Amino acid sequence: MIVHNFKTLGQVLTHWSEIQPEHKAYTMLDNNGVEESQITYGELQSQAKKIAQTLLASGLQSRNVILLYPPGIDFIVAFFGCLYAGVIPAPIHAPKRNRSNQKIASLVHSINAAAILVPDAQKETYHQILSKEENWPEELPYIVTDRLSDISSLATHELPNIDSLSLAFLQFTSGSTSLPKGVMITHGNCLSNLEMALSVTSATPESTFVSWLPHYHDLGLVAHLLHSFYGGSHCVILAPTTFVSRPIEWLRAITNYGGQYTGAPNFAYQLCVDKIRPEEQKDLDLSSLRMAINAAEPIHAQTLLDFSDKFAENGFKPRMFLPAYGMAEGTVFISSGTLEQEPVYLGIDLDILGKDNVAVKSNNDAHKKILVGCGHAKLGEQMFIVDPQRNCEVPRYHVGEVWVSGPNIMAGYYQNPEATAKTLVSPGSDRIYLRTGDLGFMDADGELYITGRLKDLIIVNGVNYYPQDIEVCVEQAHEDIRSGCVIAFSVPGKTAEELVIVAELNKAGMTKMRQSGYLEELVEVVSSTIGETFELPLTHLTFLRIGRIPKTSSGKLQRQQCKQMFLQESLDVLESWMQSDCTHEPQEAIDTQHLEKTFDEIMAMGFTHLQVFTNLIQMFTKDYEVKMVDFDLEKPLLVYGIDSSKLTEIHRQLQRQLECSLPVEVFCENKNVKGILNEIVGAMSNNSH
């Protein structure tokens, strides 16, 4: 059943609560895949209206509020409570201990938040963490939404009249720390987008969705939580950390609940291919799936092929994949294929594409890139490929900027008219177009292929990073790096995008580069700074002499030209480093004195430290190709390419090997091996008492 003619999301919830009040709406699973909580459509409406009364009593109608919630049903209830009350929710990630939460402070200021909605269990913790930020508004109230038993004591407020043009929620476009952009989504935008999605999936109350995606990400919020609700379906939820640490739990949830609809960025499917062992997958049954969306970051054809091949024995078929294209400014969904259709692949000549901006089929493997089609626009939406300089459509197979027009396109960026005017344009007509900033082309059948980014957005593992933020971070990491002379971009790696930094050194740095150990010093400080700030591993670091960074005549950085020069190896390089340099030196190069010093230090800590270190170093060298010769107990693990997702896997393996429970905070709050060792041994000692 497809729901039609509703003006607001609240009306849809009211409809389903009346039609099927006892039907499960959402089920939350714990880290072991066991049901932690669940809620029916009737309960969801009742609890959401209680929250709405609290918000109205607090004078928050038409005001913006921040939603700070761990994954789970409490967030969903609070979100719908806001919708009923005419309060505009802005979901964001929860704050983290012992690291900067300046981004959250910036988001609060950028939307003039009037309150923060939180669960009772997290209120004090979040308040303690956030109050440490220097520009945190201390007067900002925290409203607990899961302890409303005394609602009867409040005066009953009439729910406001809301229509399709009313603002429903704000969703943020990036991790920028300078000026975050809040995408304004109206009820009409969202309902139109959900109708588009339902035209593809035909989800019904008998359908089951499974999602581990963050609720503050458009793919998680709209494409799964709201998509499921719009069809009156049941959505089974896992925490993102559960998936990252144990990818098998995602597929087990699909197996146990007969999941038909799911989705994730490309990296998630690759993680399943890489991390799920044959003995783990033997009991999986994925035959119930009708749709597995691959979206939110560049789609790798090889990942689709490898996943399909690996899990064929578990009932997965290539036609279950649904490559799609979307963005927050389009609510989420812009284009996709259709169910029961296998992904569309096209091999193009990279040389011709680079020179002529035209996609030509290639039979030469050395110069061929396999692109994955992202389908067509749906219902009332239209897509165009436009020459961004001339504002005119280009022929089929010619690369241009993707422009989109339709009822799902955002109302604009919150209190950012300049950015809105650049993104929502209407050249020579009354029609409004969304300039996506993405480059692509359409084939003869109108299939969309994305070739790259007109903007310089960096996407790694489904997370967006603005190069400007990373560049400033690198400039400030070391005094010998020239300000305004750093460029950040990403290049395709084996399984995901990899971060590249190109930077000029000043005269002092150029002189020091002749000294032994200076390059290693720069690598350590830059990679650790990027890791601590963005939780992002550095793969390539290239240093140039003064005046060698590509710039325009007006002094603007030319990121795309720099990227092409890097790929063509035409940069005038002073010195360079790449992650593989730390993993592939011959055995005879090992400095035995350094190794002896490391083991002597571990031995001095005690036998338990040595036991834990032995287990850790085996994982580092075997699974993550860390080279023992350069291993330093004091260096941040990100220097060796070990990021938070890998630490989560190490945490899981180490618990199994040591046969004891270890707090996950041990692996999140310590950045070097010595600190982690001490925390682990301390936890083991506590377990023994």
C-alpha positions in Angstrom: 0.0 0.0 0.0 1.4 3.4 -1.0 0.3 6.3 1.2 -1.0 9.3 -0.8 -2.2 12.9 -0.3 -0.7 13.6 3.1 0.6 17.0 3.9 2.8 16.3 6.9 4.8 13.4 8.3 2.8 13.6 11.4 -0.4 12.8 9.4 1.3 9.7 8.1 2.1 8.5 11.6 -1.4 9.2 12.8 -2.7 7.2 9.8 -0.6 4.1 10.6 -1.3 4.4 14.4 -5.0 4.2 13.6 -4.8 1.5 10.9 -2.3 -0.8 12.7 -1.7 0.4 16.3 -0.2 -2.9 17.4 2.1 -3.3 14.4 5.8 -3.1 15.2 7.3 0.1 13.9 10.9 -0.2 15.1 13.0 -2.8 16.9 16.5 -2.0 18.4 19.1 -4.7 18.7 22.0 -4.7 21.2 25.6 -5.4 20.3 24.9 -9.1 20.2 21.9 -8.9 18.0 19.4 -9.4 20.9 16.3 -7.3 21.0 16.9 -4.4 23.3 13.6 -2.5 22.8 10.7 -2.1 20.4 7.8 0.2 19.7 4.5 -0.2 17.8 2.9 2.5 15.7 0.3 3.2 18.3 3.0 3.6 21.1 5.1 5.7 18.8 2.2 8.2 18.2 1.2 8.3 21.9 4.8 8.9 23.1 5.5 11.4 20.4 2.5 13.5 21.3 3.6 13.5 24.9 6.9 14.9 23.9 5.1 17.4 21.6 3.2 18.7 24.6 6.4 19.2 26.6 8.0 21.1 23.7 5.0 23.3 23.3 4.8 24.0 27.0 8.5 25.0 26.8 7.6 27.6 24.1 9.6 25.9 21.4 7.1 25.9 18.5 8.8 27.0 15.2 12.2 26.9 17.0 15.2 24.8 16.1 16.4 22.1 18.5 19.4 19.8 18.5 18.8 16.1 18.9 21.7 14.4 20.8 20.9 10.7 21.0 22.7 7.4 20.8 21.2 5.0 18.2 17.8 3.7 19.2 14.1 4.3 19.6 14.4 7.3 22.0 15.7 9.3 19.0 12.8 8.3 16.8 10.2 9.2 19.4 11.8 12.6 20.0 12.0 13.2 16.3 8.3 12.6 15.7 7.5 14.6 18.9 9.2 17.6 17.2 7.2 17.1 14.0 3.9 17.1 15.9 4.8 20.2 17.8 6.1 22.2 14.8 9.5 22.2 16.4 12.4 21.8 13.9 14.8 19.0 14.9 18.4 18.9 13.8 19.9 15.4 14.5 23.6 15.3 15.0 26.2 12.9 16.3 26.7 12.4 20.1 29.7 14.2 21.7 32.9 12.3 22.5 35.0 12.3 25.6 38.6 13.6 25.6 38.5 15.2 22.2 37.2 18.4 20.7 33.5 18.8 20.2 33.8 22.2 18.6 31.8 20.9 15.6 28.8 20.5 17.8 29.2 23.9 19.3 29.4 25.3 15.8 26.3 23.5 14.7 24.4 24.8 17.7 25.3 28.4 16.9 24.7 28.0 13.2 21.0 27.2 13.6 20.4 29.3 16.7 19.3 26.2 18.6 16.8 26.9 21.3 17.3 23.7 23.2 19.0 20.3 23.2 16.8 17.1 23.4 18.5 14.2 25.1 17.7 10.9 26.9 17.8 11.0 30.7 20.7 8.6 30.9 23.0 10.8 28.7 22.0 14.2 29.9 24.6 14.8 32.6 27.4 13.2 30.6 26.7 15.2 27.5 26.4 18.4 29.5 29.8 17.8 31.2 31.5 17.1 27.9 29.9 20.0 25.9 30.3 22.7 28.7 34.0 22.4 28.2 33.8 24.0 24.8 34.9 27.6 25.0 32.0 29.1 23.1 29.3 26.8 24.4 26.1 28.6 25.3 25.7 27.8 29.0 22.1 29.0 29.1 21.0 26.5 26.5 18.4 24.2 28.1 18.5 20.4 28.0 15.1 18.7 27.7 14.8 15.0 28.6 12.3 13.2 26.4 12.1 9.7 27.9 10.9 10.6 31.4 7.5 12.2 30.8 5.3 10.3 33.3 4.1 13.6 34.8 2.7 14.8 31.5 -0.8 15.0 33.0 0.3 17.8 35.2 0.9 20.0 32.2 -1.7 22.1 30.5 -2.8 20.5 27.2 -1.7 22.5 24.2 -3.4 22.3 20.8 -1.1 20.9 18.2 -0.2 23.6 15.6 -1.5 23.6 12.1 1.3 22.5 9.8 1.3 22.1 6.1 3.5 20.8 3.3 5.5 24.0 3.1 6.3 24.0 6.8 9.9 23.2 7.7 10.1 19.6 8.9 13.8 19.2 9.9 17.4 20.3 9.3 20.1 17.9 8.1 23.7 18.9 7.9 25.8 18.5 4.8 29.3 17.9 6.1 31.8 17.8 8.9 33.0 21.4 8.3 34.1 23.2 11.5 34.0 26.6 9.9 30.4 27.2 8.7 28.2 24.1 8.8 25.3 24.2 6.3 21.9 23.2 7.6 19.7 21.8 4.7 16.1 22.9 5.2 13.7 20.0 4.4 10.0 20.8 4.4 7.3 18.2 5.0 6.5 18.4 1.3 10.1 17.8 0.3 10.3 14.7 2.5 6.9 13.3 1.6 7.8 13.7 -2.2 11.1 11.9 -1.7 9.5 9.1 0.3 6.9 8.7 -2.4 9.7 8.4 -5.0 11.5 5.8 -2.8 8.3 3.8 -2.4 7.7 3.9 -6.1 10.9 1.8 -6.4 10.5 -0.5 -3.4 6.7 -0.9 -3.1 7.3 -1.5 0.7 4.2 -2.5 2.7 3.3 -3.2 6.3 4.5 -6.8 5.7 8.0 -5.5 4.7 11.0 -5.4 7.0 13.9 -3.0 6.8 17.3 -3.5 8.5 19.6 -0.6 9.1 22.8 0.2 11.1 23.3 3.6 9.5 23.6 6.7 11.7 20.2 8.5 12.3 21.9 11.8 11.7 22.9 10.8 8.2 20.3 11.4 5.4 20.8 7.8 4.2 20.0 6.5 7.6 17.3 8.9 8.6 15.3 9.3 5.4 16.2 6.2 3.2 15.7 3.8 6.1 13.9 5.1 9.3 11.4 7.3 7.4 11.1 5.1 4.3 10.1 2.2 6.5 7.6 4.3 8.4 6.1 5.7 5.2 5.2 2.2 4.0 3.9 1.2 7.5 6.8 -1.3 7.6 8.9 -2.7 10.4 12.5 -1.4 10.7 15.2 -3.4 12.7 18.0 -1.1 13.9 21.6 -1.8 14.9 24.1 0.7 16.2 26.8 1.8 13.7 29.5 0.7 16.2 28.0 -2.8 16.2 28.3 -3.0 12.4 31.9 -1.6 12.3 33.1 -4.0 15.0 31.1 -7.0 13.8 29.8 -6.7 10.2 28.3 -10.1 10.5 25.6 -8.8 12.8 24.1 -6.7 10.0 23.7 -9.8 7.8 22.6 -11.9 10.8 19.8 -9.4 11.4 18.7 -9.7 7.8 18.8 -13.5 8.2 16.9 -13.5 11.6 14.2 -11.1 10.6 13.8 -11.9 6.9 15.0 -8.4 6.0 13.9 -7.3 2.5 15.3 -3.8 2.4 18.7 -2.5 3.6 21.5 -0.3 2.4 24.8 1.3 3.1 27.8 3.1 1.5 30.2 1.1 -0.6 32.8 0.7 2.2 30.3 -1.4 4.3 29.9 -4.0 1.6 33.7 -4.1 1.2 34.1 -4.5 5.0 31.8 -7.6 4.8 33.9 -9.0 2.0 37.1 -8.4 3.9 36.1 -9.2 7.5 33.4 -11.9 7.5 35.1 -15.3 7.8 33.7 -18.4 5.9 32.8 -20.2 9.1 30.8 -17.1 10.2 28.8 -16.9 7.0 27.7 -20.5 6.7 24.5 -19.9 8.7 23.5 -16.7 6.8 20.4 -16.6 4.7 20.1 -13.4 2.5 17.6 -14.8 0.1 14.8 -12.6 1.6 16.5 -9.4 0.3 14.8 -7.4 -2.4 17.0 -4.3 -2.1 20.5 -3.5 -0.9 21.2 0.1 -1.6 24.8 1.2 -2.4 25.0 5.0 -2.2 26.4 8.0 -0.3 30.0 7.6 -1.7 31.6 6.5 -4.9 30.4 3.0 -5.9 33.2 0.5 -6.7 32.2 -2.1 -9.3 34.7 -4.6 -7.9 33.0 -4.4 -4.5 29.6 -5.3 -6.0 31.1 -8.2 -7.8 33.1 -9.4 -4.8 30.2 -9.2 -2.4 27.9 -11.0 -4.9 30.4 -13.7 -5.3 31.2 -14.2 -1.6 27.6 -14.4 -0.5 26.1 -16.2 -3.4 26.1 -19.4 -1.3 24.0 -17.5 1.2 21.3 -16.7 -1.3 22.5 -13.2 -2.3 22.0 -12.4 -6.0 23.5 -9.4 -8.0 20.0 -8.1 -8.8 19.5 -7.4 -5.1 22.0 -4.5 -5.3 20.4 -1.1 -6.0 23.1 1.4 -6.9 21.7 4.9 -6.2 22.6 8.5 -6.2 21.5 11.2 -3.7 22.3 13.9 -1.3 20.9 15.8 1.6 19.9 18.8 -0.6 17.6 16.4 -2.5 16.3 15.1 0.9 18.2 12.0 0.1 17.0 10.1 -3.0 17.7 11.5 -6.5 18.1 8.4 -8.8 18.4 4.7 -8.8 17.7 1.6 -10.9 14.7 -0.7 -10.3 14.3 -3.8 -8.2 15.0 -7.1 -9.9 17.5 -5.4 -12.2 21.2 -6.2 -12.0 23.6 -3.3 -11.7 24.6 -1.5 -14.9 28.3 -1.4 -15.6 30.1 0.6 -18.3 33.8 0.5 -19.1 35.1 3.8 -20.3 38.4 5.1 -21.7 40.1 7.2 -19.0 42.4 9.0 -21.4 39.5 10.2 -23.5 37.4 11.1 -20.5 40.3 13.2 -19.1 41.1 15.0 -22.3 37.7 15.4 -23.9 35.2 15.1 -21.1 33.4 12.4 -23.1 32.7 8.8 -22.0 33.8 6.4 -24.7 33.6 2.6 -24.2 37.0 1.1 -23.9 38.4 -2.4 -24.7 41.8 -1.5 -23.4 42.1 -2.7 -19.8 45.1 -0.5 -19.1 43.1 2.6 -19.7 39.6 1.4 -18.7 37.6 2.4 -15.7 34.4 0.5 -14.8 31.6 2.8 -13.8 28.4 1.7 -12.1 25.1 3.3 -13.3 23.0 5.1 -10.7 19.7 4.7 -12.6 17.1 7.3 -13.4 15.0 10.1 -11.8 11.6 9.0 -10.4 8.1 10.4 -10.5 8.0 14.3 -10.8 11.8 14.7 -10.5 14.0 15.6 -13.5 17.8 15.3 -14.0 20.0 17.2 -16.4 23.7 17.2 -17.3 24.7 20.8 -17.7 27.8 22.6 -18.8 28.3 24.7 -15.6 30.1 27.5 -17.5 27.4 28.0 -20.2 24.3 26.8 -18.2 23.2 24.6 -21.1 22.6 20.8 -21.4 25.3 18.7 -22.9 24.8 15.7 -25.3 24.6 12.1 -24.0 27.9 10.6 -22.9 29.3 14.1 -22.4 30.4 15.0 -18.8 28.8 17.9 -17.1 27.4 18.9 -13.7 24.3 17.1 -12.5 21.4 19.4 -12.0 18.1 18.3 -10.5 14.6 19.7 -10.4 11.7 18.4 -8.4 9.5 18.6 -5.3 12.1 16.8 -3.2 14.7 19.6 -3.6 15.5 21.5 -0.3 14.1 24.8 0.6 17.6 26.2 1.0 20.5 26.4 3.5 19.5 27.7 6.9 20.4 31.4 7.3 22.9 31.1 4.4 21.4 33.0 1.5 24.7 33.2 -0.4 25.2 29.4 -0.4 21.6 28.9 -1.3 21.8 31.3 -4.3 24.8 29.4 -5.6 23.2 26.0 -5.2 19.5 26.7 -6.1 19.5 28.4 -9.5 16.9 29.3 -12.2 18.7 30.5 -15.3 16.2 31.9 -17.8 13.1 30.2 -16.4 10.9 29.8 -13.4 12.1 26.3 -12.7 14.5 25.9 -9.8 17.4 23.6 -10.3 19.7 22.1 -7.6 23.3 22.3 -8.7 24.7 19.1 -7.1 28.3 19.9 -7.6 28.8 16.4 -9.0 30.1 15.6 -12.4 28.6 12.8 -14.5 26.9 11.9 -17.8 23.9 10.0 -19.1 24.1 7.1 -21.6 21.7 6.6 -24.5 19.0 5.2 -22.2 19.3 8.1 -19.7 21.2 6.0 -17.1 23.2 8.3 -14.8 26.9 7.8 -14.2 28.8 9.8 -11.6 32.4 10.5 -12.6 33.6 12.8 -9.9 33.1 15.9 -7.9 32.9 19.4 -9.3 33.3 20.5 -5.7 36.4 19.3 -3.9 34.5 17.3 -1.3 36.5 14.3 0.1 34.5 11.2 0.9 36.1 8.4 2.9 34.1 5.5 4.3 30.8 7.3 3.8 32.0 10.4 5.7 32.3 13.8 4.0 35.4 16.0 4.6 36.0 19.5 3.3 39.5 19.9 2.1 39.8 23.4 3.5 39.4 22.1 7.0 42.1 19.4 6.6 44.4 22.0 4.9 44.2 24.4 7.8 44.8 21.5 10.2 47.9 20.5 8.4 49.2 24.1 8.2 48.9 24.4 12.0 50.5 21.0 12.7 54.1 22.1 12.1 55.9 25.4 11.9 57.8 24.5 8.8 54.7 24.0 6.6 53.7 27.2 4.7 50.3 28.7 5.4 48.0 28.8 2.4 50.2 26.3 0.6 48.5 23.0 1.4 46.2 21.0 -0.8 44.1 18.0 0.3 42.3 15.6 -2.0 41.6 11.9 -2.2 42.5 9.2 -4.8 41.0 5.8 -5.3 42.6 3.1 -3.2 42.2 -0.7 -3.3 38.9 -0.6 -1.4 38.2 3.0 -0.6 39.3 6.6 -1.2 42.7 7.5 0.3 43.8 10.9 1.6 46.6 12.7 0.0 48.3 15.9 1.3 50.5 18.1 -0.8 52.3 20.9 1.0 55.0 23.4 0.6 57.8 23.8 3.2 59.4 27.1 4.1 63.1 27.7 3.9 63.8 26.2 7.3 61.9 23.1 6.4 63.7 22.7 3.0 67.0 22.9 4.8 66.0 20.4 7.5 64.9 17.9 4.9 68.5 16.9 4.5 68.6 15.8 8.1 68.0 12.2 9.1 64.6 11.6 10.7 63.1 15.0 9.7 60.7 13.5 7.2 59.6 11.0 9.8 59.0 13.8 12.2 56.7 15.6 9.7 54.9 12.4 8.9 54.2 11.7 12.5 52.9 15.1 13.4 50.8 15.6 10.3 49.2 12.1 10.4 48.6 12.3 14.2 47.0 15.7 13.9 44.7 14.7 11.1 43.9 11.5 13.0 43.0 13.3 16.2 40.9 15.9 14.4 39.1 13.9 11.7 39.7 10.3 12.7 41.1 9.9 9.2 44.2 8.0 8.2 46.8 9.7 6.0 48.0 7.6 3.1 50.2 10.0 1.0 52.2 13.0 2.1 54.2 15.0 -0.5 56.3 18.1 0.2 57.2 20.7 -2.4 59.6 23.6 -2.5 58.4 27.2 -2.1 56.2 28.4 -5.0 55.5 24.9 -6.4 51.9 24.4 -5.2 49.5 24.9 -8.1 47.6 28.2 -7.8 45.6 30.5 -10.1 46.9 33.9 -11.1 44.7 35.3 -8.3 46.3 33.0 -5.7 43.6 30.4 -5.4 44.6 26.8 -4.8 44.0 24.6 -7.8 43.1 21.3 -6.2 42.0 19.4 -9.3 45.1 20.4 -11.2 47.3 19.3 -8.2 45.5 16.0 -8.1 46.1 15.4 -11.8 49.8 16.3 -11.4 50.1 13.9 -8.5 48.5 11.1 -10.4 50.7 11.8 -13.4 53.8 12.1 -11.1 54.5 15.5 -12.6 54.8 17.5 -9.3 58.2 19.0 -8.5 58.6 16.9 -5.4 61.1 17.7 -2.6 60.3 14.6 -0.6 57.3 12.2 -0.3 56.0 9.5 1.9 53.2 6.9 1.5 51.7 4.4 3.9 53.1 1.4 2.1 56.6 2.8 2.8 56.0 1.6 6.4 55.0 -1.9 5.4 57.2 -3.2 2.6 60.9 -2.8 3.5 63.1 -5.9 3.3 63.8 -7.8 6.5 67.5 -7.0 6.5 66.7 -3.3 7.0 65.4 -4.0 10.6 67.2 -2.0 13.3 67.8 -4.7 15.9 68.7 -2.2 18.6 65.3 -0.5 18.2 63.5 -3.8 18.5 65.5 -4.8 21.6 64.7 -1.4 23.2 61.0 -1.8 22.5 60.9 -5.3 24.0 63.0 -4.3 27.0 60.5 -1.6 27.7 57.6 -4.0 27.5 59.4 -6.6 29.7 60.0 -3.9 32.3 56.2 -3.3 32.4 55.5 -6.9 33.5 54.5 -10.3 32.1 50.8 -9.3 31.5 51.9 -6.3 29.4 54.1 -8.6 27.4 51.3 -11.1 26.8 48.9 -8.3 25.6 51.6 -6.7 23.5 52.4 -10.0 21.8 48.8 -10.4 20.8 48.6 -6.8 19.6 51.7 -6.9 17.5 50.7 -10.1 15.8 47.5 -8.4 14.7 49.3 -5.2 13.7 51.9 -7.0 11.5 49.7 -9.8 10.1 46.4 -8.1 9.5 47.4 -4.5 9.1 50.9 -4.8 7.6 52.6 -2.7 10.3 56.4 -2.9 9.9 58.0 -3.9 13.2 61.2 -2.0 12.4 59.5 1.4 12.8 57.2 0.4 15.6 57.2 2.9 18.4 55.2 2.6 21.6 54.8 6.4 21.8 53.6 7.0 18.2 49.9 7.4 17.5 48.4 4.4 15.8 47.1 6.4 12.9 50.7 6.8 11.8 50.5 3.1 10.9 47.1 3.5 9.2 45.2 2.0 12.1 42.0 4.1 12.4 39.0 3.9 14.7 37.2 1.2 12.6 40.3 -1.0 12.7 40.7 -0.4 16.4 37.1 -1.6 16.9 38.0 -4.9 15.1 41.2 -5.2 17.2 39.1 -4.7 20.3 36.8 -7.6 19.3 39.7 -10.0 18.4 41.7 -9.1 21.6 38.7 -9.9 23.8 38.4 -13.3 22.2 42.1 -14.0 22.5 42.4 -12.8 26.1 39.0 -14.3 27.1 38.0 -11.3 29.0 35.8 -8.2 28.6 37.6 -5.0 27.7 35.9 -1.5 27.8 35.5 -0.1 24.3 36.7 3.3 25.7 40.2 1.8 26.0 40.5 1.7 22.3 38.9 5.1 21.6 40.6 7.3 24.1 44.2 6.3 23.8 46.2 7.0 20.7 49.4 5.1 21.3 50.2 1.5 22.2 51.7 2.3 25.6 48.5 3.9 26.7 46.4 1.2 25.3 48.5 -1.5 27.0 48.2 0.1 30.4 44.4 0.5 30.0 44.0 -3.1 28.9 46.1 -4.5 31.7 44.1 -2.4 34.2 40.9 -3.7 32.8 42.1 -7.3 33.0 43.1 -6.7 36.7 39.6 -5.3 37.4 38.0 -8.4 35.8 40.1 -10.7 38.0 38.8 -9.2 41.2 
